[in-house]
Amino acid sequence: MDDPLPALDPFLELSAATARYTRGAPRAFSFGDGGRLLWFLRSTGPTDPVDGLWVLDTTTGAETLLADPRVLSPEGSAGSGGLPLAERRLRERTRLVAAGIGSFALSGDGLRAVFALYGRLYEVGYGEPGGPRELPAAGPAWDPRPAADASRTAYVTGDALYVTPGGRVSPDDGARWGVAEFAAAEELGRSRGHWWSPDGVTLLAARVDESALPRRWFTDPEHPERPPEDFAYPEAGGPNADVALWVLRPDGGRVRLDWDAAAYPYVSDADWASPEEILLTVQDRLQREVLLLGADPVTGRTRELSRTTHPRWVDPMLPGTPDRLPDGRMLTAADTPGGGARALAVDGRLLTGDTLQVRRVAGVHRDRLLIEAGGQDPAEQRVLLLDPATGEATAVADGPGVHSVQASAGALLLTTADADGIRRTLRTADGREFTPGDLSAPLPHRVVPRLERVTEHGVPTALVLPRGHVPGTRLPVLVDGYGGPCMQDVSAEPRRWQHRQWWADQGFAVVTIDNRGTAYVSPAHTHAVHGGFSRVVLDDQVAALRALGARHRDLDLTRVGIRGWSFGGYLSALAVLRRPDVFHAAAAGAAPTDFRHYDTAYTERYLGLPQEHPEAYERDSLIADAPGLRRPLLLITGLADDNVHPSHTLRLSRALTDAGRPHRLLALPGVTHMTPGGVRERVMAQELAFFRAELTP
């Protein structure tokens, strides 16, 4: 019998039991029946990990549980039933940790849903007797999608695309069909690979040929009796998956969509605009050109509708663009002159200016664009209606906090996140309001970090002090953050500050810094890391830390630790290796220590091709820095991490060992990049012991 795990600190126990305060919270919202129904996933309470399928009916205000995984699959919900391997990996790509129903898709009228549960297919209709009905499948199934009339459902099993009722619709040619390749799902925002036509007759499907890619392998040292797993991985400078889009007709005919895939190999979006037209978004390998194409499903011919270019890269952080507006004009992302703001353009004409940082286009509502945007304070976000003719903006949700929105047929689902928690309001087209039930645990702390912009670059920072801190008491500093592209740490969203308040209550001044390269400050701020991460990121961290130390004398800059995961782990190791005069101890988790071994789409976007810019990759690699380590370093890796492969950490550990430099290594068998199931909290307990030993007297 295994020995029981030692008890955690009560805060960490609660964080682990509630999956960081997410269990019991509704998610994956989708409108149905012209906005009358709101479908969503939710578990039954704050410690229940198993999500079921629910509907809120705005006619009555009642919520109904339509599909309970514990009833449909008791063995799977108890942990003895496994997910299909492809679905498990897709959940890693989409950062989904919940058990039970991971996702669902609605019929055209929004009255029926299909979903996969531990490899089995189900459909359920709202208001229909009998509950969910299992659909026949050819094997362990995932990513089901119903036709508009719900008469057939497409799904994937064994890397092939099937339809039920029916059978296999993709050829047996050695490729993967109906799926999103690694680069699309991890880096480009596309997690699906098949789409029904609006009339429910024809399928558009991605064909993914990964035969040229190198394989990456995992084995679980805790279970030597199990065979290893492998998967195709697109390593920087190497081949990508060959991705094509095919129209699959019910008579067995196939038509390939024809665009210059050699010049534009990435497909970041695709869908049917009508039975007669497909819209797809493609990008060049370095992501400096993004094309919106219209395709004829009969001939496969494509035509260019819009082209977005940038000399560094077209930032992927503006979902909803490019797109075609209802009146036929083209909506694209653009930068204002000088890179001061991320803006929208209609047919090439700027619609917004420097006062708005547009972050997402949520759709069209009452003939105006519904957008999410930041303002002068990048920590906050508003929901606005934007006149596509004049650019005039009207607030839908503003005030302190982060506001977001979903819309359908005149109905709005508004979410507000601030220091008091997360609240959701469903507003119908006729003005009635409902609150989807939230069964998650209340956040333990009301945290209001001290937000400041520092240095000549206006770098956003946050400071969290222990509750009950007595001014004049000097505190060791813990820098806790990410620091990499496509991420923002300094935000009014409250969940991200809970762990930082816990760290502060252990006796640290916790500092978070959104150095240049991070998201949502301005295009110029984001693009500053073009051609290299290490210098800009580390220079900003040092300068911001010193600026905060000068303003807040209780920060003891002679005792500074730094921790982080993924890019934050890279930053942590980089800090003690190259600036030991500033950083005195580091815990580096899942660090990509050599970007020559990270994926193509992410790495090449910022550093270019390693064949053309070898100096950039060498400059950002940590391996050559190993002999210079003279500060305590704790390296952490999950041995089942298919995003930042454990070889990154092990290569650095080997280099440190070869150089005779002492360090600590925490290798976690069976643990992925997401560190689910309470792993993160147990790692935090070990990090706390490490930092207390190294930074406190």
Wavefront OBJ file of the C-alpha trace (Angstrom):
o trace
v 0.000 0.000 0.000
v 1.272 3.478 -0.868
v 2.124 5.719 2.047
v -0.386 8.579 2.448
v 0.783 11.970 1.229
v 1.731 14.414 3.971
v -0.832 17.084 4.768
v -0.521 20.373 2.935
v -0.941 23.882 4.263
v -4.758 24.508 4.496
v -4.691 27.082 1.708
v -2.830 24.710 -0.602
v -5.183 21.871 0.336
v -8.169 24.023 -0.653
v -6.474 25.111 -3.864
v -5.772 21.490 -4.793
v -9.250 20.258 -3.839
v -10.961 22.984 -5.900
v -8.562 22.871 -8.891
v -7.523 26.434 -8.063
v -11.112 27.573 -7.391
v -12.465 26.468 -10.786
v -14.496 23.378 -9.881
v -18.193 24.148 -9.738
v -17.825 27.240 -11.927
v -19.786 27.191 -15.201
v -17.736 27.179 -18.409
v -17.932 26.453 -22.176
v -21.061 28.560 -22.725
v -23.028 28.298 -25.954
v -26.352 29.902 -26.914
v -29.172 27.887 -28.454
v -32.668 28.380 -29.872
v -32.190 32.008 -30.856
v -30.669 32.995 -27.512
v -33.430 31.390 -25.409
v -31.160 28.631 -24.089
v -27.725 28.902 -22.545
v -25.827 25.591 -22.588
v -22.773 25.135 -20.371
v -20.609 22.652 -18.490
v -20.347 22.569 -14.685
v -19.668 20.141 -11.866
v -21.931 19.789 -8.836
v -19.782 21.683 -6.359
v -16.437 23.187 -5.384
v -14.575 19.889 -4.968
v -16.339 17.876 -7.678
v -13.982 17.416 -10.653
v -16.570 15.907 -13.036
v -18.322 18.335 -15.389
v -21.844 17.630 -16.639
v -23.914 19.295 -19.359
v -26.473 21.903 -18.228
v -29.002 24.248 -19.832
v -30.428 27.506 -18.502
v -33.824 28.241 -20.052
v -34.542 31.977 -20.073
v -38.265 31.288 -20.450
v -38.393 30.000 -16.862
v -34.966 30.839 -15.426
v -34.522 27.147 -14.518
v -31.278 25.218 -14.891
v -31.447 21.558 -15.957
v -28.735 18.902 -15.789
v -29.086 17.109 -19.129
v -26.069 14.785 -18.984
v -24.489 13.454 -15.796
v -21.179 11.661 -16.479
v -21.463 9.642 -13.283
v -24.694 8.102 -14.548
v -23.524 7.597 -18.119
v -20.040 6.305 -17.298
v -19.528 5.425 -13.624
v -16.202 3.723 -14.352
v -14.843 6.709 -16.300
v -15.974 9.284 -13.746
v -14.332 7.220 -10.998
v -11.017 7.451 -12.828
v -10.867 3.889 -14.148
v -11.973 4.795 -17.677
v -9.423 6.526 -19.897
v -9.683 9.239 -22.511
v -8.636 8.457 -26.073
v -4.991 9.429 -26.395
v -5.717 12.086 -29.049
v -8.358 13.721 -26.842
v -6.019 13.667 -23.855
v -3.390 15.493 -25.884
v -5.934 17.994 -27.204
v -6.964 18.746 -23.621
v -3.317 19.557 -22.928
v -3.287 21.932 -25.890
v -6.454 23.691 -24.687
v -5.390 23.599 -20.995
v -8.482 21.670 -19.925
v -8.129 19.952 -16.538
v -11.777 19.096 -15.749
v -12.933 15.485 -15.849
v -16.256 14.360 -17.298
v -17.568 16.096 -20.415
v -14.766 18.190 -21.868
v -16.712 19.906 -24.643
v -19.927 19.693 -26.645
v -21.314 20.916 -29.952
v -24.838 22.084 -30.802
v -27.129 21.451 -33.734
v -28.048 24.360 -35.974
v -31.150 25.252 -33.968
v -29.318 24.908 -30.645
v -31.822 22.388 -29.284
v -29.579 19.303 -29.395
v -26.020 18.634 -28.258
v -23.500 15.909 -28.953
v -20.496 15.109 -26.784
v -17.874 12.462 -26.183
v -17.400 10.845 -22.791
v -14.388 8.594 -22.251
v -14.431 7.507 -25.892
v -18.208 7.028 -26.228
v -20.579 9.271 -28.204
v -23.834 10.729 -26.913
v -26.554 13.075 -28.076
v -29.174 14.805 -25.957
v -32.037 17.153 -26.756
v -33.481 19.824 -24.525
v -37.066 19.076 -23.558
v -36.912 15.536 -24.966
v -37.730 12.560 -22.734
v -35.296 9.763 -22.039
v -32.076 11.682 -21.456
v -28.837 11.192 -23.396
v -28.706 8.504 -26.089
v -25.480 6.709 -26.974
v -24.539 6.833 -30.648
v -22.735 3.973 -32.405
v -19.052 4.647 -33.043
v -16.322 2.729 -34.833
v -13.892 3.074 -31.936
v -12.896 5.394 -29.077
v -14.403 8.641 -30.329
v -13.710 12.318 -29.700
v -14.523 15.780 -31.075
v -18.062 15.003 -32.304
v -19.858 17.640 -34.394
v -23.527 17.378 -35.424
v -24.887 18.377 -38.803
v -27.181 21.391 -38.690
v -30.311 19.208 -38.601
v -28.712 16.794 -36.079
v -29.398 13.855 -38.416
v -25.705 12.873 -38.542
v -22.680 13.386 -36.338
v -19.076 13.537 -37.498
v -16.355 12.378 -35.096
v -12.740 11.242 -35.026
v -11.393 7.857 -34.043
v -8.037 6.329 -34.831
v -6.932 9.444 -36.754
v -9.812 8.968 -39.208
v -13.023 10.938 -39.731
v -16.324 9.079 -39.423
v -20.007 9.907 -39.617
v -22.770 8.235 -37.621
v -25.038 6.929 -38.973
v -22.766 5.984 -41.815
v -19.116 5.135 -41.587
v -15.642 6.286 -42.467
v -15.534 9.299 -44.776
v -11.781 9.961 -44.892
v -9.407 7.867 -47.015
v -6.941 5.427 -45.494
v -3.819 7.172 -46.792
v -1.566 7.249 -43.700
v -2.478 10.829 -42.770
v -4.523 12.066 -39.824
v -7.963 13.393 -40.799
v -10.353 15.757 -39.039
v -7.865 16.937 -36.408
v -5.800 20.019 -35.587
v -2.067 19.487 -35.717
v 0.167 20.376 -32.740
v 1.147 23.837 -34.027
v -2.451 24.868 -34.733
v -3.814 23.701 -31.378
v -0.912 24.874 -29.218
v 0.089 28.132 -30.904
v -2.428 29.277 -33.536
v -5.747 29.050 -31.699
v -7.334 26.344 -33.874
v -8.258 23.205 -31.949
v -10.611 21.509 -34.440
v -10.202 19.880 -37.809
v -13.655 19.268 -39.340
v -16.682 21.420 -40.125
v -20.163 20.632 -41.480
v -21.580 22.783 -44.253
v -24.603 24.862 -43.138
v -26.967 22.553 -45.042
v -25.541 19.502 -43.260
v -24.602 17.758 -46.513
v -20.845 18.204 -46.898
v -17.839 18.107 -44.592
v -14.729 20.278 -44.679
v -11.845 18.323 -43.157
v -8.199 18.933 -42.389
v -5.731 16.347 -43.662
v -2.582 16.321 -41.516
v 0.532 14.511 -42.751
v 3.113 14.315 -39.948
v 5.405 11.773 -41.613
v 8.277 14.255 -41.983
v 8.246 15.327 -38.327
v 10.605 13.955 -35.691
v 9.082 11.807 -32.967
v 9.240 12.586 -29.272
v 9.010 9.807 -26.740
v 7.823 9.463 -23.158
v 8.233 6.649 -20.739
v 6.945 6.579 -17.186
v 9.800 5.501 -14.873
v 7.263 4.959 -12.109
v 5.619 2.268 -14.260
v 8.363 0.426 -16.172
v 5.839 -2.207 -17.246
v 4.027 0.301 -19.480
v 5.145 0.853 -23.073
v 6.430 4.309 -24.042
v 4.319 6.851 -25.898
v 5.463 8.901 -28.862
v 4.087 11.798 -30.864
v 5.101 13.997 -33.790
v 6.667 17.301 -32.759
v 7.492 20.268 -35.056
v 10.884 21.459 -33.796
v 12.151 24.951 -34.656
v 13.837 25.021 -38.039
v 12.532 21.589 -38.959
v 9.543 20.395 -40.955
v 5.973 21.232 -40.074
v 2.987 18.997 -40.592
v 1.666 19.168 -44.148
v -1.872 20.505 -43.676
v -4.485 20.549 -46.414
v -8.235 21.204 -46.373
v -10.543 18.885 -48.287
v -14.252 19.028 -49.054
v -15.731 15.549 -48.533
v -18.983 15.053 -50.453
v -21.625 12.489 -49.458
v -21.148 10.651 -52.780
v -17.507 9.980 -51.892
v -16.095 12.759 -54.041
v -13.293 14.917 -52.664
v -12.070 18.409 -53.558
v -8.882 19.958 -52.183
v -8.888 23.680 -51.424
v -6.188 25.259 -53.525
v -3.937 27.954 -52.062
v -0.175 28.417 -51.993
v 0.416 26.143 -49.012
v 4.188 26.293 -49.505
v 4.115 30.050 -48.894
v 1.266 29.928 -46.348
v 1.545 26.603 -44.494
v -0.403 27.522 -41.344
v -4.206 27.292 -41.276
v -5.292 29.292 -38.247
v -9.046 29.276 -38.925
v -11.643 27.806 -41.259
v -15.430 27.587 -41.496
v -18.321 27.702 -43.914
v -19.737 31.146 -44.717
v -22.568 29.518 -46.696
v -23.105 26.272 -48.601
v -21.421 28.006 -51.544
v -18.372 29.486 -49.778
v -15.714 28.562 -47.241
v -13.622 31.139 -45.396
v -10.119 30.204 -44.281
v -7.257 32.101 -42.682
v -3.707 31.140 -43.633
v -0.314 32.447 -42.559
v 3.247 32.300 -43.761
v 5.730 30.380 -41.641
v 7.108 33.459 -39.851
v 3.541 34.801 -39.412
v 4.257 38.161 -40.996
v 1.423 37.773 -43.511
v -2.115 36.636 -42.697
v -4.530 36.048 -45.572
v -8.297 35.664 -45.386
v -9.352 33.544 -48.346
v -12.714 32.668 -49.811
v -12.952 29.181 -51.305
v -15.370 27.556 -53.716
v -16.265 24.121 -52.287
v -17.115 22.787 -55.744
v -13.858 23.666 -57.523
v -11.511 24.247 -54.571
v -10.369 27.560 -56.040
v -9.591 30.328 -53.558
v -9.455 34.092 -53.781
v -7.819 36.602 -51.479
v -10.248 38.707 -49.454
v -7.820 40.504 -47.154
v -4.119 40.584 -46.339
v -2.660 41.672 -42.983
v 1.103 42.216 -42.791
v 3.641 43.245 -40.173
v 7.448 43.523 -40.449
v 7.886 41.572 -37.172
v 4.819 39.350 -36.818
v 1.054 39.677 -36.991
v 0.060 39.356 -33.370
v -2.285 36.400 -32.742
v -3.806 38.175 -29.720
v -6.805 39.664 -31.544
v -9.361 36.874 -32.005
v -12.225 37.640 -34.359
v -9.951 39.004 -37.081
v -9.648 38.811 -39.991
v -13.312 38.496 -40.881
v -15.930 39.683 -43.329
v -18.637 41.958 -41.957
v -22.318 41.417 -42.817
v -22.132 44.233 -45.384
v -19.177 42.575 -47.137
v -16.395 44.845 -45.882
v -13.218 43.324 -44.457
v -12.366 43.623 -40.758
v -8.670 43.261 -39.922
v -6.258 43.937 -37.097
v -3.879 46.868 -37.406
v -1.445 48.932 -35.348
v -1.857 52.659 -34.906
v 1.076 54.757 -36.169
v 4.106 54.249 -33.957
v 2.757 51.003 -32.515
v 0.862 52.747 -29.743
v -2.295 50.623 -29.870
v -3.733 47.437 -31.312
v -6.576 48.656 -33.512
v -9.250 47.532 -35.940
v -9.428 48.478 -39.592
v -12.338 48.178 -42.014
v -11.261 47.795 -45.641
v -7.837 49.063 -44.561
v -9.100 52.216 -42.842
v -8.331 52.534 -39.131
v -11.494 52.385 -37.051
v -9.962 52.848 -33.584
v -7.116 54.977 -32.255
v -4.529 55.136 -29.507
v -7.046 55.318 -26.650
v -8.232 51.721 -27.161
v -6.217 48.505 -27.084
v -8.558 46.124 -28.891
v -8.207 42.570 -27.586
v -11.070 40.608 -29.109
v -13.966 40.968 -31.518
v -16.850 39.013 -29.999
v -19.213 39.477 -32.927
v -21.889 41.836 -34.214
v -24.615 43.048 -31.855
v -27.378 45.398 -32.979
v -25.476 46.305 -36.146
v -22.354 47.274 -34.215
v -19.133 45.464 -33.420
v -18.997 43.951 -29.945
v -15.417 44.156 -28.697
v -13.256 43.680 -25.613
v -10.619 46.362 -25.160
v -8.171 47.792 -22.710
v -7.572 51.461 -22.075
v -4.946 53.466 -20.262
v -4.654 50.807 -17.558
v -3.712 47.493 -19.205
v -4.790 45.607 -16.069
v -8.435 46.284 -16.871
v -10.717 45.423 -19.770
v -14.043 46.817 -20.984
v -16.808 45.569 -23.261
v -17.790 48.104 -25.922
v -20.072 48.478 -28.907
v -18.221 49.981 -31.850
v -19.913 51.685 -34.784
v -18.262 50.151 -37.886
v -18.867 53.335 -39.865
v -17.609 56.004 -37.453
v -15.607 54.136 -34.795
v -17.771 55.623 -32.051
v -17.551 53.431 -28.928
v -20.331 52.864 -26.381
v -19.698 51.076 -23.100
v -21.594 47.855 -22.418
v -19.594 46.861 -19.336
v -16.857 48.966 -17.774
v -15.610 50.027 -14.380
v -12.817 48.389 -12.372
v -11.997 44.808 -13.336
v -11.858 42.603 -16.385
v -15.104 42.432 -18.368
v -15.735 39.899 -21.139
v -18.711 38.909 -23.297
v -20.403 36.301 -25.467
v -23.313 37.147 -27.729
v -26.016 35.486 -29.814
v -29.279 36.681 -31.389
v -29.426 39.811 -29.245
v -28.565 38.029 -25.982
v -25.377 38.831 -24.039
v -23.476 36.850 -21.434
v -21.343 39.334 -19.496
v -18.605 38.273 -17.099
v -17.020 40.642 -14.591
v -13.863 39.683 -12.709
v -12.521 41.975 -9.995
v -11.184 41.855 -6.447
v -14.597 40.742 -5.170
v -14.721 37.653 -7.396
v -16.219 36.563 -10.705
v -19.833 37.308 -11.627
v -21.840 36.413 -14.730
v -24.997 38.034 -16.047
v -27.123 36.718 -18.904
v -29.015 39.590 -20.521
v -31.724 38.574 -22.988
v -32.672 40.507 -26.094
v -35.785 41.843 -24.324
v -33.779 43.090 -21.316
v -34.366 40.353 -18.737
v -31.372 39.254 -16.643
v -30.341 35.871 -15.227
v -27.332 34.635 -13.271
v -25.938 31.230 -14.232
v -25.313 29.276 -11.044
v -21.728 29.290 -9.820
v -21.024 26.483 -7.352
v -17.287 27.122 -7.010
v -15.615 27.884 -3.692
v -15.400 31.578 -2.750
v -11.927 32.975 -3.264
v -10.167 32.896 0.124
v -8.580 36.337 -0.182
v -9.691 39.705 -1.439
v -6.417 40.818 -2.978
v -5.831 44.340 -4.250
v -2.252 44.369 -5.524
v -0.411 47.659 -5.770
v -0.213 48.333 -9.489
v 2.440 50.682 -10.867
v 4.018 51.487 -14.237
v 7.778 51.852 -13.915
v 10.912 52.580 -15.968
v 11.061 54.619 -19.134
v 9.159 51.830 -20.882
v 6.105 52.076 -18.612
v 6.385 48.432 -17.579
v 3.313 47.234 -15.602
v 4.123 45.813 -12.166
v 2.219 44.504 -9.171
v 3.229 44.225 -5.517
v 1.513 41.984 -2.966
v 2.538 42.279 0.697
v 1.684 39.996 3.626
v -1.673 40.688 5.217
v -1.001 42.660 8.359
v 2.407 43.797 7.123
v 3.958 46.365 9.458
v 5.591 49.194 7.501
v 9.283 49.333 8.211
v 9.639 45.553 8.275
v 12.100 44.473 5.600
v 10.944 41.550 3.474
v 12.721 39.166 1.112
v 11.398 39.573 -2.417
v 9.865 36.847 -4.550
v 9.462 37.653 -8.241
v 6.591 35.522 -9.521
v 5.480 35.731 -13.133
v 5.597 34.534 -16.712
v 7.280 37.292 -18.702
v 6.737 35.740 -22.120
v 4.762 36.602 -25.244
v 0.994 36.037 -25.514
v 0.521 36.351 -21.766
v -0.431 39.059 -19.288
v 0.193 38.637 -15.558
v -0.620 42.096 -14.204
v -4.400 42.021 -14.469
v -7.424 42.750 -12.301
v -8.609 39.127 -12.735
v -8.754 37.911 -9.103
v -7.872 34.206 -9.232
v -4.294 34.854 -10.305
v -3.597 36.759 -7.075
v -4.713 34.053 -4.657
v -1.481 32.058 -4.764
v 0.565 35.243 -4.721
v -1.179 36.359 -1.543
v -0.334 32.971 -0.041
v 3.309 33.464 -0.961
v 3.236 36.943 0.565
v 1.720 35.571 3.775
v 4.704 33.236 4.061
v 6.838 36.334 4.603
v 7.685 37.603 1.109
v 7.061 40.764 -0.852
v 5.701 39.276 -4.075
v 6.502 41.201 -7.253
v 5.045 40.542 -10.710
v 6.421 42.318 -13.777
v 4.982 42.405 -17.305
v 8.231 43.150 -19.110
v 8.311 44.133 -22.761
v 7.227 41.211 -24.907
v 4.105 40.483 -22.853
v 0.581 41.105 -24.123
v -1.953 43.939 -24.022
v 0.185 46.992 -23.264
v 0.829 48.075 -26.863
v 2.144 46.562 -30.096
v 5.489 48.293 -29.536
v 5.692 46.770 -26.040
v 4.902 43.304 -27.402
v 7.171 43.446 -30.450
v 10.225 44.501 -28.440
v 11.343 40.845 -28.166
v 11.572 40.377 -31.923
v 14.908 38.715 -32.623
v 15.629 37.676 -29.042
v 14.004 37.068 -25.660
v 16.752 37.085 -23.081
v 18.201 40.601 -23.144
v 14.952 42.607 -23.242
v 13.091 40.381 -20.804
v 15.868 40.255 -18.223
v 16.781 43.944 -18.560
v 13.163 44.931 -17.899
v 12.855 42.609 -14.919
v 15.991 44.062 -13.329
v 15.084 47.686 -14.048
v 11.510 47.277 -12.792
v 12.629 45.462 -9.651
v 15.091 48.222 -8.815
v 12.480 50.897 -9.490
v 10.075 49.201 -7.092
v 12.819 48.820 -4.506
v 13.469 52.551 -4.644
v 9.774 53.315 -4.113
v 9.073 50.668 -1.470
v 11.869 50.580 1.087
v 10.514 47.440 2.755
v 11.658 45.418 -0.253
v 15.010 43.884 0.659
v 16.799 43.643 -2.675
v 19.687 41.770 -1.082
v 17.355 38.751 -0.814
v 15.539 38.205 -4.112
v 14.115 34.914 -5.300
v 12.357 34.234 -8.580
v 9.964 31.462 -9.605
v 7.982 30.607 -12.699
v 6.648 27.907 -14.996
v 7.125 27.428 -18.743
v 8.486 30.747 -20.074
v 8.435 31.878 -16.438
v 10.698 28.929 -15.653
v 13.031 30.005 -18.441
v 13.052 33.529 -17.032
v 13.812 32.226 -13.537
v 16.797 30.138 -14.641
v 17.988 32.964 -16.909
v 17.867 35.399 -13.995
v 20.183 33.481 -11.654
v 22.505 32.403 -14.453
v 23.064 35.857 -15.968
v 22.217 38.288 -13.174
v 23.330 36.648 -9.917
v 24.047 40.162 -8.619
v 20.285 40.798 -8.579
v 18.657 37.367 -8.165
v 19.803 35.143 -5.324
v 17.765 31.940 -5.770
v 15.439 30.520 -8.438
v 12.856 27.787 -8.895
v 12.514 27.085 -12.622
v 9.619 24.868 -13.705
v 9.162 23.401 -17.199
v 11.728 25.820 -18.624
v 12.412 25.757 -22.401
v 16.170 25.941 -21.858
v 17.099 25.831 -25.554
v 14.599 27.209 -28.074
v 16.215 25.209 -30.858
v 14.223 22.327 -29.371
v 10.903 24.148 -28.935
v 8.102 24.202 -31.504
v 8.147 25.940 -34.868
v 5.126 28.260 -34.748
v 5.925 29.863 -31.388
v 9.696 30.091 -31.623
v 10.082 31.174 -35.234
v 7.448 33.895 -34.804
v 9.819 35.721 -32.458
v 13.333 34.475 -33.304
v 13.070 33.640 -36.994
v 14.491 30.449 -38.475
v 17.505 29.000 -36.636
v 19.214 28.411 -39.987
v 19.015 32.148 -40.717
v 19.522 33.501 -37.184
v 21.687 30.992 -35.304
v 23.066 33.761 -33.107
v 19.595 34.561 -31.722
v 19.031 30.965 -30.689
v 22.500 30.670 -29.176
v 22.042 33.929 -27.269
v 18.747 32.758 -25.790
v 19.904 29.246 -24.907
v 20.777 28.615 -21.249
v 23.001 25.582 -21.769
v 26.241 27.526 -22.288
v 25.561 29.510 -19.086
v 25.702 26.421 -16.891
v 29.351 26.756 -15.784
v 28.600 30.236 -14.399
v 25.896 29.220 -11.928
v 26.693 30.480 -8.444
v 23.229 30.872 -6.935
v 20.839 28.160 -5.655
v 18.706 26.747 -8.485
v 15.794 24.318 -8.216
v 14.860 22.748 -11.558
v 11.381 21.185 -11.897
v 9.925 19.171 -14.776
v 6.966 16.918 -15.437
v 8.164 13.750 -17.120
v 4.958 13.569 -19.213
v 5.131 17.174 -20.456
v 4.469 17.125 -24.217
v 4.697 20.921 -24.540
v 8.063 21.695 -22.916
v 9.570 18.227 -23.121
v 11.468 17.160 -19.953
v 14.624 16.943 -22.060
v 14.857 20.744 -21.797
v 15.322 20.583 -18.036
v 17.450 17.444 -18.179
v 19.846 19.002 -20.715
v 20.443 21.955 -18.424
v 20.846 19.666 -15.428
v 23.381 17.602 -17.355
v 25.309 20.736 -18.341
v 25.346 21.914 -14.718
v 26.515 18.504 -13.546
v 29.268 18.366 -16.172
v 30.419 21.819 -15.026
v 30.434 20.753 -11.384
v 27.724 23.229 -10.438
v 25.455 22.042 -7.597
v 21.700 22.367 -8.161
v 18.483 20.581 -7.280
v 16.272 18.610 -9.659
v 12.633 17.722 -9.014
v 11.393 15.290 -11.689
v 7.681 14.456 -11.529
v 6.670 11.097 -13.079
v 3.423 11.137 -15.033
v 2.985 14.907 -14.672
v 2.109 17.061 -17.677
v 2.648 20.747 -18.390
v -0.616 21.639 -16.603
v 0.390 20.050 -13.253
v -3.175 18.960 -12.413
v -4.512 16.954 -9.486
v -2.859 18.974 -6.718
v 0.647 18.579 -8.150
v 1.186 22.335 -8.416
v 0.327 22.839 -4.756
v 2.711 20.091 -3.611
v 5.442 21.597 -5.751
v 4.721 24.998 -4.173
v 5.258 23.475 -0.728
v 8.683 22.272 -1.843
v 9.484 25.625 -3.404
v 8.568 27.346 -0.134
v 11.018 25.173 1.800
v 13.677 25.970 -0.818
v 13.188 29.744 -0.709
v 12.965 29.838 3.069
v 16.269 28.017 3.305
v 17.972 30.303 0.784
v 16.447 33.751 1.435
v 15.429 33.975 5.086
v 17.888 34.166 7.972
l 1 2 3 4 5 6 7 8 9 10 11 12 13 14 15 16 17 18 19 20 21 22 23 24 25 26 27 28 29 30 31 32 33 34 35 36 37 38 39 40 41 42 43 44 45 46 47 48 49 50 51 52 53 54 55 56 57 58 59 60 61 62 63 64 65 66 67 68 69 70 71 72 73 74 75 76 77 78 79 80 81 82 83 84 85 86 87 88 89 90 91 92 93 94 95 96 97 98 99 100 101 102 103 104 105 106 107 108 109 110 111 112 113 114 115 116 117 118 119 120 121 122 123 124 125 126 127 128 129 130 131 132 133 134 135 136 137 138 139 140 141 142 143 144 145 146 147 148 149 150 151 152 153 154 155 156 157 158 159 160 161 162 163 164 165 166 167 168 169 170 171 172 173 174 175 176 177 178 179 180 181 182 183 184 185 186 187 188 189 190 191 192 193 194 195 196 197 198 199 200 201 202 203 204 205 206 207 208 209 210 211 212 213 214 215 216 217 218 219 220 221 222 223 224 225 226 227 228 229 230 231 232 233 234 235 236 237 238 239 240 241 242 243 244 245 246 247 248 249 250 251 252 253 254 255 256 257 258 259 260 261 262 263 264 265 266 267 268 269 270 271 272 273 274 275 276 277 278 279 280 281 282 283 284 285 286 287 288 289 290 291 292 293 294 295 296 297 298 299 300 301 302 303 304 305 306 307 308 309 310 311 312 313 314 315 316 317 318 319 320 321 322 323 324 325 326 327 328 329 330 331 332 333 334 335 336 337 338 339 340 341 342 343 344 345 346 347 348 349 350 351 352 353 354 355 356 357 358 359 360 361 362 363 364 365 366 367 368 369 370 371 372 373 374 375 376 377 378 379 380 381 382 383 384 385 386 387 388 389 390 391 392 393 394 395 396 397 398 399 400 401 402 403 404 405 406 407 408 409 410 411 412 413 414 415 416 417 418 419 420 421 422 423 424 425 426 427 428 429 430 431 432 433 434 435 436 437 438 439 440 441 442 443 444 445 446 447 448 449 450 451 452 453 454 455 456 457 458 459 460 461 462 463 464 465 466 467 468 469 470 471 472 473 474 475 476 477 478 479 480 481 482 483 484 485 486 487 488 489 490 491 492 493 494 495 496 497 498 499 500 501 502 503 504 505 506 507 508 509 510 511 512 513 514 515 516 517 518 519 520 521 522 523 524 525 526 527 528 529 530 531 532 533 534 535 536 537 538 539 540 541 542 543 544 545 546 547 548 549 550 551 552 553 554 555 556 557 558 559 560 561 562 563 564 565 566 567 568 569 570 571 572 573 574 575 576 577 578 579 580 581 582 583 584 585 586 587 588 589 590 591 592 593 594 595 596 597 598 599 600 601 602 603 604 605 606 607 608 609 610 611 612 613 614 615 616 617 618 619 620 621 622 623 624 625 626 627 628 629 630 631 632 633 634 635 636 637 638 639 640 641 642 643 644 645 646 647 648 649 650 651 652 653 654 655 656 657 658 659 660 661 662 663 664 665 666 667 668 669 670 671 672 673 674 675 676 677 678 679 680 681 682 683 684 685 686 687 688 689 690 691 692 693 694 695 696 697
